[in-house]
Amino acid sequence: MRRAIAIGLAALAFVLLAMPATPSYAQASGHVRVSIVKVGLLIGGGAGSGVLTYRGRNYPFRVSGLSLGITAGASIGRFDGRASGISDVGDFVGTYSSVGGGFALVGGVNGVHLRNEKGVTIVLQGRKAGLELASNISAITIGWK
């Protein structure tokens, strides 16, 4: 019995020593802050800028987009959230798609879920101000500043 316990403890020690001392960075998530101004009537357009904080560094980016569907009004939004599925910081830039809707009258809360062709997912929540009614499909392009 003692021999079995000794072998088990030795195996456990071997496994613990074989584990890497630092976490794997194969895919890491980042924090995203973005501000967007949107105007539209049936076809909407928007532009803005933001910052991705990824692995301790800040990466400023620009946002532009087009939405098709029921869109009326104008709004400005400030959003915070997470970007996940990033293997390399370059995976963050690209074209994202979103299906969703929102409503803002003077002020409101909105959320958006985006995914690009490289598998990066961005989930944002924040406040909007203005007058806007939207139920549409959006294509959003993110590029480095």
N, C-alpha and C positions, 0 to 999 in steps of 0.2 A: 504494500500500500504506500509506504514511504517512497519507494522507488518510482511509482506512478505519479505521485505528487511532485517529486523532484523533476521528472521528465516534463510534466505539464508546465511547471514554473519556468523551466529552461526554454521550452517552446514559446511561452508567452513573452519572455524576455527577448528572445530572438526576433519575434514578430514586432515588438515595440521598438527595438533598435533598428530594424530594417525599414521602418516607416520614415518618410521624409520629414525633416524638421520644419519645413515651411509648407503652407498649403499650396495646392495645385492651382495654377493660374490658367488652366486650359480654357476655361470660360469664366469670366468675371462680370459682375454687374457694375453699372456706374450710375451716378446721380445726374439727373437732367433738370435744368431750369431753362424755361423758354418764354418769350413774350411774342404774341402774334396779334396783328391787326388784320381784321377780315371785313370785306365789303362784298355785297352781292345781291343780285336779283335773278333768280333761276340759276345762273352760273355765278359762283362766288370765287373770289381770289383773295389770297392772304400772303403776308410776308412778315418775317420777324427774325429774331436772333436768339441765341441761347448759349449755354455753356454745359458741356459734358465734363463731369469730374470722374475720371477713370484711373484707377491704380495710383491715386495721390496726385494726379496732374489735371490741370484745367485745359480743355480744348474748346475754344470759341467756335461756334458754327452759325450758319445762316439757314433760314427756313423759307421756302416758298411753296405755294400750293394752289390747287384748283379743285373746286368741288362742283359736282353736277347733281341736280335734283332740286328739291324744294329749298331754296335759300332766299331769304329776304332780310335786309337790314345791314347793320354795321356793328362791330363789337371789337373790343380789345381784351385780350386774355393774358394772364400770367399763370404759368403752370409749373408744377414740380412733379418729379416722379423718378422712375427707375428704367434703365435700359439693361436688358439681359440678353444672354446668348452671344456676347462679344468675345471672340477668340483673339482678335487683333483690333486695335483702335480704328483701323481703316474700314472695318466691317460696319461701323456706325453710319458712315455717309452712304447715301443712296436714295432710292425712291421707296417710300412707305405707302401702304394702302390702309384705308380705314373705312369701315361702314359704321355709321352712327348718326346721332342727332343731338340736338341741344336747343336750349331756349335761354335767352337772356333778356331781361327787361330792367334797365338801369344797373342791376347787379344780379349775378347768379353763380351757381356752382356747376362746373362741367367736367367731364372726364373723357379721355380718349385712349384707345388701344390701337397701336400701330405696329406693323410688321414689314420688314424690308425683304428683298430678294436673297439676302445673305443669312436670314434667320434671326436677325436682331429684332427683339420686341421692346417697344417703349410703351409704358403705361403712365399716363399723366393725369393729374387732377389739379384743378385750380379755379380761380374766380374769373368771370367775364363781366364786363361792363358795356352797356350800350343797348341797342334794340335789335335782336336777331332771332329768327326762327329758322332752324335748319334740320333737314332730314335728307341726307345725301350720301353719296360715295365720294371719298376724297383721295387724291393722290398728292402726297407731300414729298418734296425733295429737300434733303439735308446735305449741305456741302460745307467744307471748312472755310473759315474767313481768311 
